[in-house]
Amino acid sequence: MVQSSTADGELRQRRVAGKSVTTTDEGRKTDQLLDQHQTYEFGGPWGVTAMMIGFPILMYYLWICLWFYDGKLVTPNSVDDIVPFLQRMWVHVREDAYPNAYAWKVYTGLILYQLFLAWVMPGYQQEGLPVPSLGYKTLMYNCNALWSIYATMITAAVLHYYHIFRLTEIIDNYGHIMTVAIIYGFVVSFGVYFITVATGNEIRMSGNFIYDVFMGACLNPRIGPIDLKMWAEVRIPWVIVFFLAVSGGCHQYETYGYVTPNMAFMILATWLYLNACGKGEECIPQTWDMFHEKWGFMVIFWNFAGVPFTYVYSVVYMASHHPSKYQFSTPTYVFLFTTLLTAYYIWDTSMSQKSRFKMQTQGITKFRNTFPQLPWGTLKDPKYIQTAHGNRLLISGWWRYSRKPNYVADWVMSFCWGVIIGRATAIPYFYSVFFITVLIHRCGRDFERCSIKYGKDWERYCEIVKYKFIPGAELTFLTLTGDRPPSPANRPIHLISTSCSVRAEGPFYHKDEALKCLAIAQKHRDAGNFSAARKFARKSISLFATPEAEKLLESIDAAAARASSSASNGEARMDDTRASSSATETHPSASNSSRQRTGAGAGAGAGTGTGGGSAGGKHAEKREYTAEQLKVVKRVKACKVTDYYGILELKRECEEVEVKKAYRKLALALHPDKNGAPGADEAFKMVSKAFQVLSDPQKRAAFDQHGSDPESRFGGMSSGRSPGFSPASFNNFEAEMSPEDLFNMFFGGGMNGGFATSPFGGPVFTASFGPGGFRTTRVHVNGRPQPARQEEQGQARPLLMQLLPLLILFAFSILSALPNLFTVPTPDPRFAFAPSSRYDFERQTSNLGIKYHVNTVEFNNHPKIAADLAAGSLRRGSALSRFEHHVEQVYTDALYSKCQRDVHERERRKEAEIGIFGFRTDWEKVDKIDKEVLESCEELKRLGVLRS
């Protein structure tokens, strides 16, 4: 056990009873090498700059897509739409993610409260690992996160119960709080850097300002007894993640009167993770993050903003969409909960095994007894490898079968967090996709340092523990980290590992290691991997310079230059081929874009699609137009953007055929290729938008009900199909069409099953994604795709085999949807909430009593519904019952959307009246605003959908 401590009680010199575990002189030299800046990571200064800018932008983009566009990844409609697209994105951020007073109070209050609890709450005193930069002294950690977490939960429950702080409001202010978190991430990162440099406590500095800010300058930042690095890793991100899930559950309960199994899954999953961080906090000081990783932007920003606001996208989606969009069968729920709990058990026990093994090497044999303590969390008489460095490598428990068993289980849990909403949107899968990228990078860093630190002992360890992740399935993409399991059978005996070890055992050992690196460099050069070959050649020279290594480096540079020259020539030839091919290509222009034509070509009729007059292309200074064309543009632009009937010059009771006719007329008159008048592009968009809404009965019904864009925030009423057209004509794509797609469909643009004709004789595949209608076109030259190189094909097969376990895991998530892949459902009858000559028959749903109108002939001739009508009873699960449920869902979704908008508008007015500090506030006016009756919300309460 620890025998003594320093006067301040914070640093201790490690001395343990029994067999001594000390760092050898050789290990100290290696540690000194590792405590110096060696090479740039993450692409160096330019790479980290891109990440510091790109991460916040990506967070805003994914949130906007999830919150405002029904989870679709939206893109600009065309090159000309890039600037307007960015302006639309900025409007979303400015209006719904600005750092308002509520967000500042909530986020700052959380940080101050967590600092207060970390300072005053009792905790378990845990000794950390010896820190080389502190002369191998150890730091003491006050592990009181568990008590702090439960104190936070109790406090939040009391505040919620007494309506002082409503948990439901957290998810409603997601964007605002995220912006405050991003600001905190940047301010704390730069602040800590400047303070560390000013006090002279920096370590492992590269000399590049932005890179050092990203990686960090300090190793063990502390305020009194609080270790800020460990405090920020547990108390901030996972507390926010958990309360976001709880807020989503409260939101569902207040809206529907119950919490869905999906939301309950996320509340359980986030609680398991948060509780594990608290109950096993004494294990954190033993990790690489505490022992070696500096506290810079990479760690700070991700803890303050990245983790809490990118890992729970599934909660955000569930809180803003009706439960019918992510319902599963009971067996599927059982499978998901079982998978989550199994993965959690492996993750919890594997982390516990390794951390407690490290404690045992320090002489600590008594451990905390926190809830829950799982079986096999502590190994009795663990087996290990004693290294020349002085440390021990565990080869018992889960760590006998895999070098990173905790990573496998952790990633499976992250994947479940996305699977819980099924295929509704891909955005919640960001966590698992990003996480596996992080794990790959961390494995590379970890294995490289272990190779340097332990040398031949690491090779011996790799012979015993062969697999990095899944036993029996060595993942090919992880071998890119430079640490393949040793295979003495097919390598020279002096090259058991593909990694060069750097151990301070004198010049002769360095020469041996240099020769190893030289052999690896030769192998990479022969394989054409010049970057890796250059890396190992330079490492060989740095260890022990030899003429052979210098000659090899010269040959690598020469071979790389030849390969680059050949590739450039090949690309130039391909560019010539593309240029000659594109010179004869003719196809419909993208939305909002114009063709570049020469005056002679246009006059001779060489271009296609030119309309009356000689409207110029993209680079023309003037586009000609007639007075009549300008008049049409002005009339359309004079309308409100949501006055869809006015835009198309239609009456509200117009028929579907009249909508099509009006669209045909205006689309021809306003198409940018035919109309050069100022504002023609915008008018063309407005006409296309009006047609998209009025041609879809569900969207039209929602518009008629509330008079607002049915695709706006929380509107999300995906109609599933556009009833005005045959589903086959869209090749079963449910994405929105761009204005140009609509025009092409009416006037011969090739929307036939998703394929158009290519001038090369092969297919051009066109797909639309998101409300913006971004189009992607793939052209096969001569009708055939270019064959892949044999080398690439040879690499693809083993990659597929190595990824097979993960692919099987993915496959489980879509098994329940297999029947839908092989059947074509009969489309439901169209309906509206207002009567017209088209919708001439009024009906009322049996559950909520909502009145709707259908076409008599279409409704009575529907095969399944006609059978239900003939039976004279409404069976649960019947076609008629499902149809009426859909009608109710469309109606309540639209009503709920309006209720949400009204509530947000009321809250905005209250907040504007109160101000930040509430000085000189007219509280009578605030109370009057608060008591305003919102008709849409009252209607939801009357229907029993919204709780009072």
N, C-alpha and C positions, 0 to 999 in steps of 0.2 A: 504494500500500500504506500501511498505518498507519505514521506517522512517529514517534510518541511515545506515552508512556503516563504515567499518574500514578504517584506514588511507591509506592502500595500495589499497583500492577499490576492493579487491578481495574477502574478507570474510565479510559477513553481519550477524548481529543478527536479526532473523526474528521477526518482530512485525507487525501485520496486523490490519487494521481497521475493525470495526464491531465485530462480534462474534469471540472470540479468538480460535485458533486451536493450541494447545500446547500439547507436550508430557507429560503425567502424570508421577508421581514418579514410578508407577507400570510399565509403558512403558519403562522408563529409565533403570530399572533393567533388563527387558527382552532384551532391545537393548544391554546392557552390556554383557548379556549371548550370544547373537548372534554374538558379535564382538570378541568372543574367538573361538579358534579351538576346535571343538567338536569331529567329527569323520572323517575318511578318505572317500573320494569319488573316483569314477572311479577305484575302485579296489586297492586304496592305492598306495604306491611307485612303486610296480611292474606293476600295471595297467597303471599308467601314463607314466612309462618308455616305456612300449610296445606301447602306443599311439604316443609318441614322435618319436619313431623309425618307427612305422608302417605307420603313415600318409604320410610321404614323399615317402616311398616305394610304397604305394597304389597309390599315385598321378602319379608316374612314370609309374607304371604298366598299369593303365587305359589309360594314354596318349599314351603309346607304342601300346597298342591293338587298339586304335582308329586311330592312325596316320599311323601305318605300317601294320596292320593285318585286315583292313576293318571292324573294330569295333568288331571283334571276341575276346572272352576271351581265350587267348592261355594258354596252360599248357605244362609241359614236356610230351614227348611221353611215357616215362617209368621211372622207378626208376633210371636206368643208365643214363637217359637223363637229370636229374636234374641239374647237374653241367654244361653241355653244354648249357642247357636252360638259366641258370643264366648268363653264359658268353655272350649269344646272347643278353639278356636284357641289360647287361652292355655295350655292343658295341653300342646299340641304344642310351643309355644315354651319353656315351663318345663322340659319333660322332655328335649327333643331339640335345643334351641338355647341352653341356658344357657351362659354363658362359662366352660367348665371349664378345668382347668389345662393340658390339652393345647393348647387353642385359644390361650390366652394365650402359651404358650411358642412355638408355631409362628409366630403373627402378629408378636409382639414380636421374636422372633429374626430374622424376615425383614426387618423395618424396620431393626434395628440392623446386620444384615449388609450391607444395601444402603447404609446411611449410611457404614459402614466402607469398602466398596469404592469408593464415590463419592469418598471422601477420599483414598485411597491409590493407586488404580489410575491408570496413565498414560493420558493422553487427548489429544485434538486440541483446540487452543485456538481457539475461534471467537468473533469479535467480533459483538455484537448490534447491533440498530438503535439510532439515537440516541433517547434517552429525554427527552421535553420537560421532565418534572419534575426531571430531573437536569441541566438546562442543556444539553441535546442532547449529553451525553456518552454513551458506549457502555459496556456491561458486557461483560466477558470471561467466557466459559463454558468449563469444562473438560469436554469431551465424551468421557467414558469409559464410557458406558452399554454399548457393544458388548462391551468386555472384561469389564465387570461381569456382564453377562448370561451370557456363556459360563463365567465363573468360578462363577456360581451353578449353572448346569447341571451342571458337573463335580462341584461339591461335593455336590449333591443325588444324583447318580448313585453317588458313592462311599458316601455315608451309606445309600442304599438297598441297595446291594450287600452291605454289611456288617451289614445289619439294625439299624443305629443309628436311622435314620429311614425308615420304610417309606412310599413315595410313595402306596401304596394307601390309607393311612389318611386322606389329605387329603379325598378325596371322601366317606368314611364320616363325617367330622366336619364336613361342609359347614355345617350349621346352627350349630354351636358357634363355628366360625371366623367366620361371617358376623356373629354378634352382637358378637364382639370387634372386628371391623372397623367396625361401626356405632358402637360406643363410641369408638373411636379417631377416627372422623370428627367426632363432636360435640366431643370434648375438644380436639382439635387446632384446630378451627375457632374455638371460643371462646377458647382459650389464645392463639392468634396474634392475635386481635382485641385482647384486653386488653393484650398485650405491645406491640403496635403503637401503641395509644393512649397507653400509659404512656410510651413513648419519643418520642412526638410525630412519628411518621413516617406518619401517616394521610394519605390522598389521596382526593379526590372523595367526601366524606362527605355523606350526606343529612341527618343529624341524628336519624334514627330508629334506635334501638338494634338492633332485630331485623333491619331491612332492611340495615343496615351490616354486621352479622355475616354475613348471607347473601351479600352482594355482596363483602365483604372490606374491609379497611382499608389493607393494605399492597400495594405493587405488586411489589417485588423483594426478598422475604425471603431472607436468606442466613445460612448457618452456615459461617464460613471460606470455602473455595473452592466450597462447594456452594450452588447456586441451588435452594432448596427447591421452588419452583414447577415447574421443569423436572424435578427429581429425582422428585417425586411423580407427574408426568404419565407417566413412562416406567417407573421402577423398581418401583413398587408394583402398579398395576392390571394391566398386561399380563404381568408376571411371574406373578402369581397366576392369571390367566386361562390362561396356558400350562400351568402345573403342575396346574391342575384338569383340563385335558384329558389330560395325561400320566397323572395319577392314575386317570382313568377308563379309559385304555388298560391300565394295569397291573391294574386291577380286573377288566377283561374277560379279560385273559390268565390271571390266576390262577384265574378262575372257569371259563372255557370252553376254555382252552388256545390261544386265538387272539384277535386284535384285529380287529374288524369294519371293513369299508371306511368305514362311517359315522364311527366313532371315529377312524380314521386321517385322515379328511378334516378333523375338528376339530383334531387335533394339528397337521396341516399348516397349517391356516388360522390358528391361534393363533400358531404359530411364525413364519409369514410376517409377521404384524402385529408381533410382538415384535421380530423381527430387523430389520424396517424401521425401527422406532423407534430401535433401537441404531445401525444402519449410517447412518441419516440424521439422527442427533441434531444435527449441526451446522446442519441446516435449521430446527430448532425455534426458536432465538432470533429467526428472521426472521418468526415467525408473530404473529398478533394476540394469541394467548393470552399470549405472553411480553411483548409490547410494550405492551399496553394493559389486559388483563384482570387484575383484582385477585385476590389469593389469599384467598378467603372460603369460606364453607360450600358454595356452589354448586360450586366447583372441588374443594375438599378432600374433602368427603363423597363426591362421585362418583368421585374417584380412589381413595380409601381403601376404599370399600365398594360404591358403585353399579355401577361398571364390572365389577369382578371377580365379583360375585355376582348379576348380572342378565343378563350377555351370553352365558353358557354354560349356559343351562338345557337345551339339547339334550344336553350331556355328562351332566348330572345324570340326565336321563331314561334315557339309554342305560346308565348305570351301575347303574340299579335295575330294568331291564326286560330281558326276554329278547330276543336279536337278531331273533327271528322277527317282532317287532312293528314293525320299521323296516327291513326288507330291500327292496332295489330290484333291478331288472334291470341287467345289465352296461351297456347303452347309457345308462341313467339315471345310473349312476355316472360314466361317461365325460363325459356332458353337464355334470354338477355340477362335476367337477374342472376341466373346460375353462372353465366360466363363472367359477369362482373364480380361476383363474390369469390369465384375460383381464382381469377386473376389477382384480386386484392389479397387473397391468402398467400399466393406465391410471392407477390411483391412485398408484403409486410414481413413475412418470415425470412425471405432472402436478405432484405435490408437489415433485419434484426440479427441474423446469423453473422454477417460480416462485421457489423459495428460492434457487437458484443465480443466477437473474437479479437478485435483490435483492443477492446477494453481489457480482455484477459491478458493480452501481452503486456499491458501496463500494470498488471497485478490486481485489477479490479474484478472481484468475483461476485459481488452483490449488486443486483440490478433493480431498477424501478419496477413496481408492480402496478401498472396503469391499465385501464380498460381499453380494448380487450387484449389480453395476453394469449396469443395463439400457440397451439402445439408446434414444436420443432422450431421455435423462435430462438432458442439457445442451444448450441451444440455442446455435448459433453465429450471430452477428450477429442477435440477436432484434430484432423490431420493437416499438416502444413509443410511447406518447403522453407527451410531456413536459408536465407540469402546471404551472400557475402557482404551485402550492404548493411545488414543488421536487422532488417525487417523480415516478416514472415508472410508467405503467400498461402491463403486458405485453399484447401482442396477437399473440403468436406461439405456435407449438406447439399443445397442446391448448387453450390459453387464447384461441386465435383463434376457436374454435367454441363455447365455452361459458364463462360467467363462473365456474362452479363445477364443472369436470369431475371434480375430486377427490371432491366430494360424491356425484356419481352413482356412481362406482366404489365408494366406501366403502359406500354404502347397498346396492349389489348384493351385496357381500361379506356384509354383515350379514343380508341376506335369505337367502343361501345357508346361513348358520349355523342358520337355522330350518328350511329346506326339507330339510336332511339327515335329519330324522326323519319327514318326510312329514306325514301327517295324523293321526299317533298322538295328538298333543295340540297345542293352540294356544299354550301358554305359551312355548315357545322362540321364537315369532315376536315376543315382547315387544321384543326388541332392535331389530328392524327398524322396528316401529311407533313405539317411543319415539324411535329415532334420526331418523326422518324428521320427527318433531315438533320435535326439537332443531334439525335443519337448517333447517326453515322459519323458526324463530325467529331463528337465527343469521343467516340471509340478510337478514331484515328489519333486524336491528341493523346488519349490515355495510353494506348498501346505503344505509341512512339516514345513517350516518356518512360514507360515501364521498361522498354527495350534498352534505353539509355541508362536507366537507373539500376537495373538488375542484371543486364548483360546475359551471360550464359545461363544464369538461373531462370531468366524469363523464357529462354528456349526450352529448358527442362520443364517449366510450368506448362508451356504450350503443348508439349508432348503428352502431358497427363490430361489437361483440360483442352480437348481438341476444338471444341465448338465455341464460337463467340456468343451466339444467341440460342438457337433451337437445336438441341442434340439430334444428330443425324441429318441436319440440313444446314450445311455451311453456306452462308449467304454470299453470293458472288459479289454483290455490290459492296459488301464490307471488306472484301479482300483489297479493295482500292485503298483502304487505309494503310496498306503496307505491312500487314501482319497476318500472313497465312499460316495455318497449322503446319508444323514441320513434317516433312515427308522424306526421311533419310533414304528411303528405297530408291527414289528417282533423282537424288541430288548428290553431289560430292559430299563426302563426310564432313568437310570443313564449312559447308554451307547448309546447316540444318535449318536456319531461319532466313526469311527474306529480309529481315531488318538487321541493320548494322548496330552493334552494341558499342557504346562508348564508355569503357570503364577504366578508371585511372590505375592501371597496373604496370606502368612503365612504358618506355618507348617500344619494346618488342611486342607487347600486347596491342599497342596502338597500330603497329605495323600489320599485325594479323587482322585486326578489324578493318584497316584500310584496304587490305587485299580482298576481304569479304565484300566491301562496298564496291570495289573495282569489278569483281566478278558479276555482281548484281547489275552494275551499270552496263557492262557488256551485253548481258542478257536483255535488258530493256532496249539497248540500241539495236540489237538484232531483230527485236520484235517491232521496231519502228516507234517505240514510246520514248521520244527524244527528251521530253521534259523530265521524266523520271530518270532517264539515263544521265542527263546533265546534273541532276540533283545529287545522285549517288557518286558520280565522278568527282564533283566538287567536295563532297563530304570525305571521300577517300584522300584527296589532296590535303584537306584541312587536318586530317588525323596523322597522316604520314606521307609526305610528298614523294612521289616516285616518277621517273620519266615515263613509265607506261601509262600512269594515270593522266599525265599532261597530254600525251599523244592521243589517248582515248578521248579526252575532252575536246581536242581540236577536231578529231574525226566526227564526233557527235555534232559539233557546231556546223561542220561542212555538210553532213548528211541532212541535218535539219534545214539548212539553207536550200539544198537541192530540192527537198520535198516541198518546201514553201514555194519555190519557183515553179515547180511542176503544177502545184495546186492553183497558183495564180494564172498560169497559162490555160489550165483546164477551165477555170471560172471565166476567163475572158472569152474562150471559145463558146461556152454555154451562154454568156451574155449576148454574143453575136447571134447565136441560134435563136434566143428568145426575142431579140430585137427584130430579126427577119420574120419570125413567126407572128409577132404582135403587130407588125405592119399591115398584115392582112386580116387581123382579127376584128370582128364586129359583134358586139353584144350590147344589151341594154346598159345604159349608164347607171352608176350607183346613185343612191338618193342624194339629192342636193349637190351633185357634181356635174360638171360640163365637160364636153370633149374639146380637145385642142385640135383645131382644124386650120388648114391654110385657106387663104381666101379663094385660091383657084379651085381647091378641092371642094369647098362648100358650094361654089358657084356651079361646078360641074356635076354636083350631086354625088360626089364620091363618098361623103359621109352619109350615115343613116340616121333617121329620126329627126332630121331638121324640119322645123315647122315654118309657117308662113313668115317671110322675111329672112334675113341672113343673120340670125342671132349668133353672136360671137362665142368662142370657146372660153376656156378658163383664163387665157391670157389676153383676151380682147379688151380693148379700152372701152368699147361701147357696144351694147346689145340693142338691136333695133326691136321695136314693138309698135303696135297700133294703138290708137286711142281707145278702141273697144277692149283690148287686152288690159290696158291700164285701168279701165273702169271696173273690170271684173276683179282685178287684184285689190283695188281700193275697197270695193264692196265687201269682199271676204275679210280683209284685215280690219274693217270697221266693226266686225262682230266680236263679241267676247269669245275667248278661246274655248269656253265650254258651252257656247250657244250652238250646239251641233245642228239643231233644226234650222236656225237662221243661216248658218254657213252654207247648208245645202239647199236653202230656200224651200223648206218643207213644212208642212203642218204636223202637229204632234200625233194626229191620228193617221198619218200616211202609211201606206203599205210597203212591204219589203221591196217590191218591184219598183216603186217610186224612188226608194233610197238608191237602188242600183242605177236607175236612169239618171238621177241627179248627179251621182258621183261620176258616171261616164262623161257627162257633159262638161262638168267643171274640171275633171282631171285632164281631159284633152285640151281645155282652154288654158290651164295653168301649168302644164308640165314645163319644167325649166328648159327643155330642148325646143319648145315651141313658143314660149312666152318670155321675152327678154325684159319685161317691165320690172322696175325696182320692186322688191318684195314678193316676186312671183314664187320664189322658193318657199318662203314662210307660208304664203297662202296655200300652196300645194300641200304642205304638211298639215295645215289646219283642215283642209278638205279630207285628206286621208284619215286623220284622226277621227273626224266626225263620222266617216263611213265605218270605221272599225267599231265604234261604239253602237251606232244605230243599226248595223247589220247583224249584231249579236243580240238575240232576244234577252238573254240574262243581263248583259251590260245595259241594254236599253231600258229594261225594267228598273234596274237600280238607278239609272239616270233620271227616268221619269219620276221616280219616287222622291229623290233628293236634289236633283238638279246640279250635281257635282260630278267630277270625273270619277267613274267607278273604279279606276285603276290607281287612284291616289292612295295616300297613307291609310293602312288598315283596310282599304277597299278590297284588295286582293281577291276578288271573286272570280277566280279562273273558271271560265265557262266550260272548259273541257273541250269545246269544239266551236267552230263558227257555223251556226246552223244554216246560213245562207248558201253554203257550198257543200259539195260532196266531201266527206272526210278523206276519201281516197286521193282527191286532188292535192292534198297537202302531205301525203305520205305519212300520215299520223303524227305530224309535228304539231305540238300544242303551243309553240312559241308565237309571239306576236309577229305580224308582218310589217316590214318597213313600207313607207309610202311608195317606193319604187317597186316593191314586190306586188303591192295591190295593182299598180298600173300595169305591170307586166302580165299579171294574171288575166286582166280584162282585155288587154290589147296584144296578146301573143308574146309574152316575155319568157315563156318556158317554164311555168310552174307546174309541170306535169310529173307528178310523183317525185318531185325534188330533183329532176334531171333536165338539163337543157342541152342544146346542140353545140358542140365545139367545132370551130373551123378546122381543127386538127383531125377530125373524124372520130374522136373519142368523147366520153361523157364529161360534162361539167356538172359537178355535184354542188348544189346550192342549199344552205341551211340557214335558218334565222334563229338567233338566240336573244332572249330578253325583249323587253318592251320596245327598245330602240330599233330592233330589227336588223342587227348587224349581220351582214351576209358574208359567208366564206365560200370561195369557189376553188375547186381543185381541178386542174386540167391535166389530162394524161396525153403526152405527146404521142401522136399516131395511134391514139386509142389504147395505149398500154402504159402502165407505170414502168419506170426505169428499174431494172433489176438491181437488187442489192449486191454488194460485194460478198464474195464467198466468206471472207474473214468475218464480216459482220454477222452473216448467217450462222457461222460456226460459234460465235460468241452468244448469240441469242438463245440457242438451245440450252446450254448449261445455265444461263441466267434464269430461264423459265423454270428449269428443274429446281434450282436453288430457292426460287421464290414461291415454289408450290405450296408450302405450308401457309404462307400469308394469303395466297390466292384462294386457298380453301376457306380460310377465315372470312374473306370477303364474300365468297359464294354463299355462305350461310345466311348472310343478311338479305339476300334476294330470293331465297328458296320459296318464301311464302308468296312471292309475286309470279312464280312460274306459270300458273294457269292462265294469267292474263296475257302472257306472251304468245299464246297459241290460239286465242279466241278473239273474235271481233264482236264486241257487244252491239246490240241493237240500240241506235241512238234514241234518247228520250224525246217525247214530244216537246215542241217549243211552247213557251208560255210568256205571259206578260201580266203585270199587276194593274194595268188599265185596259178597259174594253176598247175594241176597235172592230172594224169590219173583218179584219183578219182573225183576231182572237174574239170570237163571237159567243163563246160558251163560258159562263162563270161557274167556278167550283170553289170549294172551301176545304182546306186541309183538316184531317180528322184530329190531329194532335193539338195544334195551336189555334186552329180556326182562322187561318190566314186566307183571304179571298184572292184568287188568281183567275186568269182567263186563258183558255186554250182554243185551238181551232177544232171544231166539232169533228170534222172528217178525219183529220190527222190523229186526234186523240182516240176516237172509237176504232180506228183501223190499226192501231198499234197492237201487234200480236200478243204480247204478254199482258199489257194493261187491259186489252179487250177481254182476255180470259179471266182476269181478276174481277172485272165489272160483271161478267156473266155469272161468276160464282156468287155475287151478291154480298160478299163479306171481305173486309180488309184484313188479310192475314199479315202477321208480322214477318217481315223479310220478303214479302211479295214485291213484284215489280211496281205496283201502284203505291205501296207503302214506301218503297225507296224513292220513287219519283216525288211524292209529297214531302218526304224528308228533305230532298234536295231543294224543293221550292221554299220550304221553311228556312233552310240554311242560307239560301241566296237572300231572302228577305231580311233575316235577322243579321246577317253579315253586313248588309248595306246599312241597316238601322244602327248596328253597333259601331260601324265606321263613322256615321254622322254623330253618334253619341260621344265617341272619343274625341272627335274634332271640336264639338261643342264644349266638352269638359276642359280640353286643353286651352281653348280660347278663353273660357271663364277664368281658368287659373292664371293665364297670361295677364288678363285685365286686373286680377287681384294683386298679382305680384307687382305690376306697374303702379298700382295705387299705393301699395304698402312701401315700396322702395326697399333698399338694402337694410336699413336700420330701423325703419318704422317711425321716423321722426315726422311730426306734423301730418299724420295720416288721418284721413276722414274715415273713422272706423264704421260710421253708419253707412257710408257708401260701400265699404268693403263687405259689411254684413248684408246689404241689399244685393250685391253681386253674388254673394255666396248662396242666397236663398232663391236665386232665379230658377224657374222651372224649365228644364230642358225636355222638350216634347219627345225627342227621340229616345232619351233615356227612360222617360216615364212610360213610353210605349213598350220598351223592353221589360220594364218591371211588370207592366200589366200582363205581358205574355208569360211571365215567370222565368224569363231568360236571365234577367239581371236582378240580383238580390238588392233589397232596399238597404 
